[in-house]
Amino acid sequence: MPSPEARAEHLRKQLLAAGFAPQVLDHGDHMSVETQVPDGQSEESWQGLLRLLEEADWFGLVDSSERGRTAWAAISKEAPETASGAVRGQGQPATGS
């Protein structure tokens, strides 16, 4: 499996190719990829964004009147078997399989 840094960079490149302006941040125990989501996105664009975000260990959307919409995806630096309280994709608990 690729390193968390490689996974984050891959996701950043995919979001960039989809027309977003993502940035990668290192939070110590996980990497995050964040991007602004402009108003007026088509249904197809939203579906594509969600497909990309699902590649992460967990993801979300923050909608703020001050900063607009920010989509984020997080990639744990811990092995899935040891990640405590981690959530996978669409709210599914991580398992130690």
N, CA, C and O atoms as a GROMACS GRO file, in nm:
protein
  388
    1MET      N    1   0.084  -0.118   0.000
    1MET     CA    2   0.000   0.000   0.000
    1MET      C    3   0.089   0.124   0.000
    1MET      O    4   0.188   0.128   0.072
    2PRO      N    5   0.054   0.224  -0.079
    2PRO     CA    6   0.134   0.348  -0.083
    2PRO      C    7   0.137   0.418   0.053
    2PRO      O    8   0.048   0.400   0.135
    3SER      N    9   0.239   0.497   0.074
    3SER     CA   10   0.251   0.573   0.199
    3SER      C   11   0.138   0.676   0.208
    3SER      O   12   0.080   0.712   0.106
    4PRO      N   13   0.107   0.722   0.329
    4PRO     CA   14   0.004   0.827   0.344
    4PRO      C   15   0.038   0.952   0.262
    4PRO      O   16  -0.051   1.016   0.205
    5GLU      N   17   0.165   0.987   0.258
    5GLU     CA   18   0.207   1.105   0.181
    5GLU      C   19   0.182   1.084   0.032
    5GLU      O   20   0.136   1.176  -0.037
    6ALA      N   21   0.212   0.964  -0.017
    6ALA     CA   22   0.188   0.934  -0.159
    6ALA      C   23   0.039   0.932  -0.190
    6ALA      O   24  -0.002   0.980  -0.296
    7ARG      N   25  -0.042   0.878  -0.100
    7ARG     CA   26  -0.187   0.877  -0.120
    7ARG      C   27  -0.242   1.019  -0.125
    7ARG      O   28  -0.326   1.051  -0.209
    8ALA      N   29  -0.193   1.105  -0.034
    8ALA     CA   30  -0.239   1.244  -0.031
    8ALA      C   31  -0.199   1.318  -0.158
    8ALA      O   32  -0.278   1.394  -0.214
    9GLU      N   33  -0.078   1.295  -0.204
    9GLU     CA   34  -0.031   1.361  -0.327
    9GLU      C   35  -0.110   1.312  -0.447
    9GLU      O   36  -0.143   1.390  -0.536
   10HIS      N   37  -0.140   1.183  -0.452
   10HIS     CA   38  -0.220   1.128  -0.562
   10HIS      C   39  -0.359   1.192  -0.563
   10HIS      O   40  -0.409   1.230  -0.669
   11LEU      N   41  -0.420   1.204  -0.446
   11LEU     CA   42  -0.552   1.267  -0.438
   11LEU      C   43  -0.544   1.414  -0.478
   11LEU      O   44  -0.633   1.464  -0.546
   12ARG      N   45  -0.439   1.483  -0.436
   12ARG     CA   46  -0.421   1.624  -0.474
   12ARG      C   47  -0.416   1.637  -0.626
   12ARG      O   48  -0.480   1.725  -0.682
   13LYS      N   49  -0.340   1.550  -0.691
   13LYS     CA   50  -0.328   1.556  -0.837
   13LYS      C   51  -0.461   1.527  -0.905
   13LYS      O   52  -0.494   1.590  -1.006
   14GLN      N   53  -0.538   1.432  -0.852
   14GLN     CA   54  -0.669   1.401  -0.911
   14GLN      C   55  -0.765   1.518  -0.895
   14GLN      O   56  -0.840   1.550  -0.987
   15LEU      N   57  -0.765   1.582  -0.778
   15LEU     CA   58  -0.851   1.699  -0.757
   15LEU      C   59  -0.810   1.814  -0.848
   15LEU      O   60  -0.895   1.884  -0.902
   16LEU      N   61  -0.680   1.833  -0.865
   16LEU     CA   62  -0.629   1.936  -0.955
   16LEU      C   63  -0.677   1.911  -1.098
   16LEU      O   64  -0.720   2.003  -1.166
   17ALA      N   65  -0.669   1.786  -1.142
   17ALA     CA   66  -0.714   1.750  -1.276
   17ALA      C   67  -0.864   1.769  -1.293
   17ALA      O   68  -0.912   1.790  -1.404
   18ALA      N   69  -0.939   1.762  -1.182
   18ALA     CA   70  -1.084   1.781  -1.187
   18ALA      C   71  -1.123   1.928  -1.179
   18ALA      O   72  -1.242   1.961  -1.177
   19GLY      N   73  -1.023   2.018  -1.174
   19GLY     CA   74  -1.052   2.161  -1.176
   19GLY      C   75  -1.054   2.229  -1.040
   19GLY      O   76  -1.095   2.344  -1.030
   20PHE      N   77  -1.010   2.159  -0.936
   20PHE     CA   78  -1.006   2.219  -0.802
   20PHE      C   79  -0.864   2.267  -0.773
   20PHE      O   80  -0.772   2.238  -0.848
   21ALA      N   81  -0.847   2.339  -0.663
   21ALA     CA   82  -0.716   2.390  -0.624
   21ALA      C   83  -0.681   2.337  -0.485
   21ALA      O   84  -0.685   2.411  -0.387
   22PRO      N   85  -0.647   2.208  -0.476
   22PRO     CA   86  -0.625   2.145  -0.345
   22PRO      C   87  -0.488   2.177  -0.285
   22PRO      O   88  -0.394   2.213  -0.355
   23GLN      N   89  -0.483   2.162  -0.154
   23GLN     CA   90  -0.356   2.173  -0.083
   23GLN      C   91  -0.345   2.055   0.013
   23GLN      O   92  -0.445   2.007   0.066
   24VAL      N   93  -0.222   2.008   0.034
   24VAL     CA   94  -0.196   1.897   0.125
   24VAL      C   95  -0.137   1.954   0.253
   24VAL      O   96  -0.048   2.038   0.250
   25LEU      N   97  -0.189   1.906   0.366
   25LEU     CA   98  -0.141   1.949   0.497
   25LEU      C   99  -0.102   1.826   0.579
   25LEU      O  100  -0.168   1.723   0.575
   26ASP      N  101   0.007   1.839   0.654
   26ASP     CA  102   0.053   1.730   0.742
   26ASP      C  103   0.014   1.767   0.885
   26ASP      O  104   0.057   1.870   0.938
   27HIS      N  105  -0.068   1.682   0.947
   27HIS     CA  106  -0.117   1.709   1.083
   27HIS      C  107  -0.052   1.617   1.186
   27HIS      O  108  -0.104   1.600   1.296
   28GLY      N  109   0.061   1.559   1.152
   28GLY     CA  110   0.131   1.471   1.245
   28GLY      C  111   0.083   1.327   1.236
   28GLY      O  112   0.157   1.240   1.189
   29ASP      N  113  -0.040   1.300   1.281
   29ASP     CA  114  -0.091   1.163   1.278
   29ASP      C  115  -0.169   1.132   1.151
   29ASP      O  116  -0.207   1.017   1.127
   30HIS      N  117  -0.194   1.235   1.069
   30HIS     CA  118  -0.264   1.214   0.942
   30HIS      C  119  -0.230   1.325   0.843
   30HIS      O  120  -0.184   1.433   0.882
   31MET      N  121  -0.253   1.297   0.717
   31MET     CA  122  -0.239   1.395   0.611
   31MET      C  123  -0.380   1.439   0.572
   31MET      O  124  -0.474   1.360   0.580
   32SER      N  125  -0.395   1.564   0.532
   32SER     CA  126  -0.525   1.607   0.479
   32SER      C  127  -0.505   1.676   0.345
   32SER      O  128  -0.402   1.738   0.318
   33VAL      N  129  -0.608   1.664   0.263
   33VAL     CA  130  -0.613   1.733   0.135
   33VAL      C  131  -0.739   1.817   0.140
   33VAL      O  132  -0.849   1.764   0.160
   34GLU      N  133  -0.725   1.947   0.122
   34GLU     CA  134  -0.838   2.038   0.131
   34GLU      C  135  -0.850   2.120   0.004
   34GLU      O  136  -0.751   2.154  -0.060
   35THR      N  137  -0.975   2.151  -0.033
   35THR     CA  138  -0.998   2.235  -0.150
   35THR      C  139  -1.126   2.314  -0.134
   35THR      O  140  -1.224   2.265  -0.078
   36GLN      N  141  -1.125   2.434  -0.183
   36GLN     CA  142  -1.247   2.515  -0.189
   36GLN      C  143  -1.338   2.456  -0.297
   36GLN      O  144  -1.290   2.407  -0.400
   37VAL      N  145  -1.468   2.460  -0.272
   37VAL     CA  146  -1.566   2.412  -0.370
   37VAL      C  147  -1.652   2.533  -0.409
   37VAL      O  148  -1.738   2.575  -0.332
   38PRO      N  149  -1.629   2.588  -0.526
   38PRO     CA  150  -1.704   2.707  -0.568
   38PRO      C  151  -1.853   2.678  -0.582
   38PRO      O  152  -1.894   2.565  -0.608
   39ASP      N  153  -1.934   2.783  -0.565
   39ASP     CA  154  -2.078   2.771  -0.589
   39ASP      C  155  -2.102   2.734  -0.735
   39ASP      O  156  -2.018   2.758  -0.821
   40GLY      N  157  -2.218   2.675  -0.760
   40GLY     CA  158  -2.258   2.647  -0.896
   40GLY      C  159  -2.203   2.518  -0.954
   40GLY      O  160  -2.205   2.499  -1.075
   41GLN      N  161  -2.153   2.428  -0.868
   41GLN     CA  162  -2.102   2.300  -0.918
   41GLN      C  163  -2.218   2.216  -0.972
   41GLN      O  164  -2.326   2.213  -0.913
   42SER      N  165  -2.196   2.151  -1.083
   42SER     CA  166  -2.298   2.064  -1.142
   42SER      C  167  -2.310   1.936  -1.058
   42SER      O  168  -2.223   1.905  -0.977
   43GLU      N  169  -2.419   1.864  -1.081
   43GLU     CA  170  -2.437   1.736  -1.012
   43GLU      C  171  -2.322   1.642  -1.048
   43GLU      O  172  -2.272   1.569  -0.962
   44GLU      N  173  -2.281   1.642  -1.174
   44GLU     CA  174  -2.171   1.558  -1.219
   44GLU      C  175  -2.041   1.593  -1.147
   44GLU      O  176  -1.965   1.504  -1.109
   45SER      N  177  -2.017   1.723  -1.128
   45SER     CA  178  -1.897   1.767  -1.059
   45SER      C  179  -1.898   1.722  -0.913
   45SER      O  180  -1.796   1.677  -0.861
   46TRP      N  181  -2.014   1.733  -0.847
   46TRP     CA  182  -2.027   1.688  -0.708
   46TRP      C  183  -2.003   1.538  -0.697
   46TRP      O  184  -1.935   1.492  -0.606
   47GLN      N  185  -2.059   1.463  -0.790
   47GLN     CA  186  -2.041   1.317  -0.788
   47GLN      C  187  -1.894   1.280  -0.808
   47GLN      O  188  -1.842   1.191  -0.741
   48GLY      N  189  -1.829   1.350  -0.899
   48GLY     CA  190  -1.686   1.326  -0.921
   48GLY      C  191  -1.603   1.359  -0.799
   48GLY      O  192  -1.512   1.286  -0.763
   49LEU      N  193  -1.636   1.471  -0.734
   49LEU     CA  194  -1.566   1.511  -0.612
   49LEU      C  195  -1.582   1.405  -0.505
   49LEU      O  196  -1.485   1.366  -0.440
   50LEU      N  197  -1.704   1.358  -0.485
   50LEU     CA  198  -1.727   1.255  -0.383
   50LEU      C  199  -1.652   1.126  -0.414
   50LEU      O  200  -1.598   1.062  -0.324
   51ARG      N  201  -1.649   1.087  -0.541
   51ARG     CA  202  -1.573   0.966  -0.579
   51ARG      C  203  -1.426   0.981  -0.542
   51ARG      O  204  -1.363   0.886  -0.495
   52LEU      N  205  -1.371   1.099  -0.562
   52LEU     CA  206  -1.231   1.121  -0.528
   52LEU      C  207  -1.211   1.122  -0.377
   52LEU      O  208  -1.116   1.061  -0.327
   53LEU      N  209  -1.299   1.189  -0.304
   53LEU     CA  210  -1.285   1.196  -0.159
   53LEU      C  211  -1.297   1.059  -0.093
   53LEU      O  212  -1.236   1.035   0.011
   54GLU      N  213  -1.374   0.970  -0.153
   54GLU     CA  214  -1.392   0.836  -0.096
   54GLU      C  215  -1.263   0.755  -0.092
   54GLU      O  216  -1.257   0.653  -0.024
   55GLU      N  217  -1.161   0.800  -0.163
   55GLU     CA  218  -1.032   0.731  -0.160
   55GLU      C  219  -0.961   0.750  -0.026
   55GLU      O  220  -0.870   0.674   0.007
   56ALA      N  221  -1.001   0.850   0.050
   56ALA     CA  222  -0.938   0.880   0.178
   56ALA      C  223  -0.995   0.791   0.289
   56ALA      O  224  -1.092   0.719   0.268
   57ASP      N  225  -0.934   0.798   0.406
   57ASP     CA  226  -0.981   0.722   0.521
   57ASP      C  227  -1.108   0.783   0.580
   57ASP      O  228  -1.196   0.712   0.628
   58TRP      N  229  -1.118   0.916   0.575
   58TRP     CA  230  -1.240   0.986   0.611
   58TRP      C  231  -1.241   1.120   0.541
   58TRP      O  232  -1.136   1.172   0.504
   59PHE      N  233  -1.358   1.176   0.523
   59PHE     CA  234  -1.370   1.300   0.448
   59PHE      C  235  -1.494   1.377   0.493
   59PHE      O  236  -1.578   1.323   0.564
   60GLY      N  237  -1.502   1.503   0.451
   60GLY     CA  238  -1.618   1.583   0.488
   60GLY      C  239  -1.624   1.712   0.410
   60GLY      O  240  -1.543   1.738   0.320
   61LEU      N  241  -1.722   1.793   0.446
   61LEU     CA  242  -1.744   1.922   0.382
   61LEU      C  243  -1.779   2.023   0.491
   61LEU      O  244  -1.865   1.998   0.575
   62VAL      N  245  -1.711   2.135   0.487
   62VAL     CA  246  -1.739   2.244   0.580
   62VAL      C  247  -1.798   2.358   0.498
   62VAL      O  248  -1.739   2.402   0.399
   63ASP      N  249  -1.914   2.405   0.539
   63ASP     CA  250  -1.982   2.514   0.468
   63ASP      C  251  -1.989   2.633   0.564
   63ASP      O  252  -2.063   2.629   0.662
   64SER      N  253  -1.914   2.736   0.534
   64SER     CA  254  -1.903   2.852   0.622
   64SER      C  255  -1.941   2.979   0.546
   64SER      O  256  -1.901   2.998   0.432
   65SER      N  257  -2.018   3.065   0.610
   65SER     CA  258  -2.054   3.191   0.546
   65SER      C  259  -1.931   3.280   0.529
   65SER      O  260  -1.930   3.367   0.442
   66GLU      N  261  -1.828   3.259   0.610
   66GLU     CA  262  -1.708   3.341   0.601
   66GLU      C  263  -1.606   3.287   0.500
   66GLU      O  264  -1.542   3.365   0.429
   67ARG      N  265  -1.591   3.153   0.493
   67ARG     CA  266  -1.487   3.095   0.409
   67ARG      C  267  -1.540   3.012   0.294
   67ARG      O  268  -1.462   2.956   0.217
   68GLY      N  269  -1.669   3.003   0.280
   68GLY     CA  270  -1.727   2.924   0.171
   68GLY      C  271  -1.723   2.776   0.201
   68GLY      O  272  -1.712   2.734   0.316
   69ARG      N  273  -1.733   2.696   0.096
   69ARG     CA  274  -1.733   2.550   0.110
   69ARG      C  275  -1.592   2.496   0.094
   69ARG      O  276  -1.521   2.528  -0.001
   70THR      N  277  -1.554   2.412   0.189
   70THR     CA  278  -1.425   2.345   0.183
   70THR      C  279  -1.448   2.195   0.194
   70THR      O  280  -1.502   2.148   0.294
   71ALA      N  281  -1.406   2.121   0.094
   71ALA     CA  282  -1.408   1.975   0.100
   71ALA      C  283  -1.272   1.931   0.152
   71ALA      O  284  -1.169   1.987   0.116
   72TRP      N  285  -1.274   1.830   0.238
   72TRP     CA  286  -1.149   1.780   0.293
   72TRP      C  287  -1.149   1.628   0.296
   72TRP      O  288  -1.254   1.564   0.304
   73ALA      N  289  -1.031   1.573   0.288
   73ALA     CA  290  -1.010   1.429   0.296
   73ALA      C  291  -0.889   1.405   0.385
   73ALA      O  292  -0.788   1.474   0.372
   74ALA      N  293  -0.898   1.307   0.474
   74ALA     CA  294  -0.788   1.276   0.565
   74ALA      C  295  -0.739   1.134   0.542
   74ALA      O  296  -0.816   1.042   0.515
   75ILE      N  297  -0.608   1.119   0.554
   75ILE     CA  298  -0.543   0.990   0.536
   75ILE      C  299  -0.458   0.964   0.659
   75ILE      O  300  -0.364   1.037   0.688
   76SER      N  301  -0.493   0.859   0.732
   76SER     CA  302  -0.424   0.826   0.855
   76SER      C  303  -0.282   0.780   0.828
   76SER      O  304  -0.255   0.714   0.728
   77LYS      N  305  -0.192   0.816   0.919
   77LYS     CA  306  -0.055   0.766   0.911
   77LYS      C  307  -0.040   0.637   0.990
   77LYS      O  308   0.064   0.572   0.982
   78GLU      N  309  -0.142   0.599   1.065
   78GLU     CA  310  -0.141   0.475   1.141
   78GLU      C  311  -0.191   0.361   1.053
   78GLU      O  312  -0.271   0.383   0.961
   79ALA      N  313  -0.146   0.241   1.080
   79ALA     CA  314  -0.197   0.125   1.008
   79ALA      C  315  -0.345   0.109   1.042
   79ALA      O  316  -0.384   0.136   1.155
   80PRO      N  317  -0.428   0.065   0.947
   80PRO     CA  318  -0.571   0.049   0.973
   80PRO      C  319  -0.601  -0.033   1.098
   80PRO      O  320  -0.700  -0.006   1.166
   81GLU      N  321  -0.519  -0.132   1.128
   81GLU     CA  322  -0.544  -0.216   1.245
   81GLU      C  323  -0.524  -0.140   1.375
   81GLU      O  324  -0.581  -0.177   1.478
   82THR      N  325  -0.443  -0.033   1.372
   82THR     CA  326  -0.412   0.039   1.495
   82THR      C  327  -0.478   0.175   1.503
   82THR      O  328  -0.471   0.240   1.608
   83ALA      N  329  -0.542   0.220   1.398
   83ALA     CA  330  -0.604   0.352   1.398
   83ALA      C  331  -0.722   0.351   1.495
   83ALA      O  332  -0.818   0.276   1.476
   84SER      N  333  -0.714   0.433   1.596
   84SER     CA  334  -0.820   0.435   1.696
   84SER      C  335  -0.928   0.533   1.656
   84SER      O  336  -0.900   0.650   1.629
   85GLY      N  337  -1.051   0.485   1.653
   85GLY     CA  338  -1.164   0.571   1.622
   85GLY      C  339  -1.169   0.617   1.478
   85GLY      O  340  -1.245   0.708   1.446
   86ALA      N  341  -1.092   0.557   1.390
   86ALA     CA  342  -1.090   0.600   1.250
   86ALA      C  343  -1.219   0.559   1.182
   86ALA      O  344  -1.283   0.460   1.217
   87VAL      N  345  -1.255   0.638   1.084
   87VAL     CA  346  -1.375   0.611   1.005
   87VAL      C  347  -1.333   0.604   0.860
   87VAL      O  348  -1.255   0.687   0.813
   88ARG      N  349  -1.385   0.507   0.790
   88ARG     CA  350  -1.352   0.488   0.649
   88ARG      C  351  -1.462   0.546   0.561
   88ARG      O  352  -1.580   0.528   0.589
   89GLY      N  353  -1.421   0.614   0.455
   89GLY     CA  354  -1.513   0.657   0.350
   89GLY      C  355  -1.643   0.715   0.398
   89GLY      O  356  -1.643   0.821   0.461
   90GLN      N  357  -1.754   0.649   0.369
   90GLN     CA  358  -1.886   0.703   0.394
   90GLN      C  359  -1.936   0.667   0.534
   90GLN      O  360  -2.050   0.622   0.549
   91GLY      N  361  -1.853   0.686   0.633
   91GLY     CA  362  -1.896   0.664   0.770
   91GLY      C  363  -1.893   0.520   0.814
   91GLY      O  364  -1.959   0.484   0.911
   92GLN      N  365  -1.817   0.435   0.746
   92GLN     CA  366  -1.806   0.295   0.784
   92GLN      C  367  -1.688   0.280   0.880
   92GLN      O  368  -1.581   0.334   0.854
   93PRO      N  369  -1.707   0.209   0.990
   93PRO     CA  370  -1.597   0.190   1.086
   93PRO      C  371  -1.480   0.117   1.023
   93PRO      O  372  -1.497   0.027   0.941
   94ALA      N  373  -1.361   0.157   1.062
   94ALA     CA  374  -1.241   0.088   1.016
   94ALA      C  375  -1.236  -0.048   1.084
   94ALA      O  376  -1.272  -0.061   1.201
   95THR      N  377  -1.191  -0.147   1.012
   95THR     CA  378  -1.180  -0.281   1.069
   95THR      C  379  -1.037  -0.327   1.059
   95THR      O  380  -0.962  -0.281   0.973
   96GLY      N  381  -1.000  -0.416   1.144
   96GLY     CA  382  -0.865  -0.470   1.143
   96GLY      C  383  -0.854  -0.596   1.061
   96GLY      O  384  -0.801  -0.696   1.108
   97SER      N  385  -0.905  -0.594   0.938
   97SER     CA  386  -0.900  -0.714   0.855
   97SER      C  387  -0.766  -0.738   0.794
   97SER      O  388  -0.748  -0.836   0.722
   0.00000   0.00000   0.00000
